[in-house]
Amino acid sequence: MKSLYIAAFAALTSLTASAQSDHFDADNGVVTIGSDRMFQVESKDGNFSFKPYLMLQTAANFNYYDDEGLDKAYNQDNVANSGFSFPYAVLGFTGKAYKIVTYNLSINASQSGGALLQQAWFDVKASNAFAIKVGKFKTPFSHAYLTTLGETLMPNLPTSLTATTIMPYVLNAVTPKIGTGFDLGVMAHGKIGKWWGYEAGLFNGTGATVNTATKTLSDDWHIPSLLYATRFTWAPMGAMPATQGNPKLLNENKFQLAASANLNVESESESTNDARYGLEATWIYKKLYLGGEFYYMHVGFTDRQKIQDKFDYFGGYIQGGYFVAPQTQVALRYDFLDRNSSGKDGVLNMPAVGVNYFIKGTGLKLSAMYQYIGRTGHETQLDRDNDDLGVAKHSATVMLQYTF
């Protein structure tokens, strides 16, 4: 059963293509330098610029969970984690200096602790072929995460990236997920010729919530216990905008393929070594956006855990959006995840439907989506029940976003 899912997904993604913007001065994850979304201060020679920005997202959420894992004796309800939320309240500024430096700093006031600092980095460009980026920024893995914040096709990222995996061990500190996201580190990147791009970096591997140096040397491999990450892109039609829907980009024809890999040494409280591999494809053609990803994660325990078992997880999605009107985009997504590892039968099927309405001339975007989680191919009913624990069977989100 699982081999059929892999083959079908590979065939579909081979027809489309994903991407991340390879502009040296454009991709900061929230807004782009030089965009007409807001004002910016610039020197006469254009070598210096400063642009403040704001992005607010408020959402109404509904989540319905299966009975599995709920104890009615403790009044645990099927409907949980519902109501209103404020995912992002981002205030920041970006710009460039001395012709070769770009920079960005943003605070997400809806978070706390280390996650309050959403990103902070500077990028020094020596040439088109080589630049160095230092600070807190997005790790080079997954088109879904690398898309400009606020310009994703749906309000919620694919569950296959964000859901924790399941292991047959009671280890509360070992809950790896396939997605990576923001992290602290240093990265070299650039363009090779007209079509090819690369990124290669070292990161803490502790994610967006930790802003301090907490890593050590690997006891097993005797190398720094960091996240080692690489990404390669091919864009034969020019740089791909880092968007999944923008009413100002309805005359583009961009196509990009990307491959990425990373190794997180002594992750999960120094308990595991996690390797991830991803293939992406995205195509933007006028009013149409198509994208797909397939990713695989291999998890092995460190020697100190005295666990010889290794686990393999795979997942991915295909999605598409189309502007049926100049300000209205409809969206479909099929997402799947082998959450219980390839050692057990069964996968999660997660179709979703959505719509985006961009209120012209205001910076407002209204988005809505619904997702259903189904379970297929499990050997026993217990495996089926356990596979979607903590993940809502029915979920709906309506989000209003404002950017300046």
Secondary structure by P-SEA (a helix, b strand, c coil): caaaaaaaaaaaaaaccccccccccccccccccccccbbbbbccccccccccbbbbbbbbbbbbbcccccccccccccccccccccccccccccccccccccbbbbbcccccccccccccbbbbbccccbbbbbccccccccccccccccccccccccccccbbbbccccccccccccccccccbbbbbbbccccccccccccccccccccccccccccccccccbbbbbbbbbbccccccccccccccccccccccccccccccccccccbbbbbbbcbbbbbcccbbbbbbbbbbbbbbcccccccbbbbbbbcccccccccccccccbbbbbbbccccccbbbbbbbbbbbbbbbcccccbbbbbbbbbbbbcccccaaaaaacccccccbbbbbbbbbcc
